[in-house]
Amino acid sequence: MATIPQVDVTTPTVDPGWIPAPLYRMSLEQYEAIVATGVFTKRDRFHLIKGYLVAKMTQNPPHTVADGLCGKALDRTIPDGWQVRAGNPVRLPSQISEPEPDRCVVRGDLRDYLRRHPEPADIALIVEVSETSLSEDRKLAQLSAAAGIPVYWIVNLVHGQVEVYTDPGPGGYGSRRIFKPGRRVPVVIAGVEVGRIRVADILP
């Protein structure tokens, strides 16, 4: 059996400065084939966004706490037939993207995704916890909207609030609601409100 050469995909410590254009853009299928070879390790933190490999931010302690709190709150709220996934890939073919959101509510159980990642038809909600990545996560909201993800949350640690985006379309989400401490965030699954989560239960 042929061996796979080890590739150093760590971020360079020196600014490379100018890089010749155009950059190489890969398909979802190419990306998934590379991942399947095992060349990349758990130390290689990146995901595919619009056909390009994008480095993922390392979580700081407040981010980790908020992520865990959000996961517990969603687990208590979502109905049977749905599950909460943590930091796992979702497949957005129309956007040539395979992001790994902090939390994602998808239909079915774990074994339903033994041979594939969830796609837009499977996804009810994507959640990103944001501090240093706030501006990027707001841009990722546009990606999810264009893919048809019905609801997108940003747990905004900078301003101490939860941003709820709904009404997706090619140009982004048509609605954004802000929930501050003291309020409850509606959890909408497949168009139905199944419960509410206190903002204070999510923020660290």
N, C-alpha and C positions, 0 to 999 in steps of 0.2 A: 504494500500500500504506500502510495506516495506520501512523503512528509510535507508539512506546510511550513514554509520559512517564517520565522518570527519577525514581525514588523514593529518598529518603534513608532507608536502613534501618540506618544506623550506630547504635550504642548511644549514647544521650544522655549528655553529660558531667555533667548535673545530675540528682540523684535526683528522679524525678517525684512522689514521695510517693504520695498516694492516687490510685488509678485506679478509675473507675467499674466496677462489675460488672454483668452477667457479661462476662468476656473472650470474644472471638470464637474459636470452635473450628472449624477447617477440616477437610475430608476429605482423604484421600490424593490423590484425583483433583484437587481444587482446588489443593493444594500443587504437585503435579507440573505442572499447567497453568501456574501462575505461574512456576515454574522454567524451563519450556520457552520462555517469552516472552523470556528473556534480560534481564529487569529487574535481577535480582540478579547481582552480579559476584563474582570470587574474593575480594574484600575482605569480602564479606558472609558471615561464618562463623556458620552456624546449621544446625540440622536440625529435622525435625518429630518431636516426641515427644508421643504421646497427643493429637494434633490441635493442638498449640501449637508455635510457633516458639521454639526454645531456643538461646541463644547457645552456641557451642563455645569451649572453652578454647584459648588459644594454647599451643603446645608450648614448653617450656623445653629447654635442651640435654640434660639427662639423659633426658627423655622421648623426644626425637628419637633419641638413641643406642639406648635400649632398644627402641624401635619398629623401628629398622633391624636390630638384632641378632635380634629375634624373627622378623622377616620372612625373614632369611637362614636361620635355623635351621629354620623351617617349610618353606622352599623345598627344603632338603636332605632333608626327611623325608617329605613327603606323596607318595603314589603317583601314577602316571599317571592321567589322567582327572579330576584336581583341580587347583585353582589357588589361589594366595594373593593376595588383593586388599588394597590399602593405602588406607585412608581413603576408601573409596567407599561409596555408599549401599547399604543393604539394605532390602527392603520387607517390613514386618510388618503386613499388612492387619488382622488381628484386634486389633491394638493401636493402629491409626490412627497408625503411626509409620514414619519413614524415617531411622533413625539412620545415622551414618557411623563405624563402629568403626575402631580403629587398624589391625587386621588381621582378615581374614575368610577362611576356607577354604571354597570353593564348588566344586561339580562343574562339569565341562566346561572350555571354553577361553574366551578373551576374546570371540570373535565370538558366542558363545551369548547374550551380554548386550548386543547391539547395540541392541535396542529395548525392553529391560526391565531392571530391577534384580533381583538374586537374591532369592528368597523363602524361607521356612523349609524347604520341601522340597529346596531347592538347597544349604542351608548345613549344614556339618558342625561348624564351630567359629567362635566370635567371640572376639576378643582385644581387651582394653582395657589400655593402659598408664596407670597411675594414680599420681599424686602429690598435687597439690592437688585433683584431682577424685575422690579415692578414695571418699568417701561417695556421690557421685553415681553413680559406676560400679557400686557395689554395688547401688544402686537400679535401675540399668539392667539388672542381671542378672535382676531380677524380671520386667522387661519381656520379655527374651529367653526366659525360662522359660515365661511365659504364651503366647508365640508358638510354643513347641515347638522352640526351638533346642537340640540335644542336649548341646552342651558349650560352656561359657563360661569363659574365663580372665581373671583380672586379674593383670597383672604389677605387683605392688605395690612401688613404689619407696620408700614410707614405711617399711615393715618388712623390705624386702629379701627378698621371697618371691613365689612364684607361687600364686595361689588358683585351684583348678580346681573348677568347679561342674558337676554332672551330675544326672540324673534330673529333667527339667523337668516342671512341672505348673502349673496355674492360679495357685497360691499362691506359686510360686517354685521354686527348685531344691531337691531333696530331699537332696542330698549336697554337702558342701564339703570338699575336701582341701587341706592346706597343704604346699607343697614349699619347703624352705629350701635354701640353697647346700650342695652336696655330694650332693644328690639329683637324680634325673632325672624329668622330667614326661612321663607317657605321652601320646602323640598318638593320639587315637581318632577314626577317620574311618568314618562309617556303621556304628558299633558294633564296629569292629575296631581293635585297637591296631596301628599301623603303624610305630611306633618310639618312641624316647624322646629328650628333649632335656635336656641338663644345665641346671640353673637358672643356673649361672655363665655359660653361653653367652648368656643372655637379659638378665641384669642388667647395667647399665652399670658 
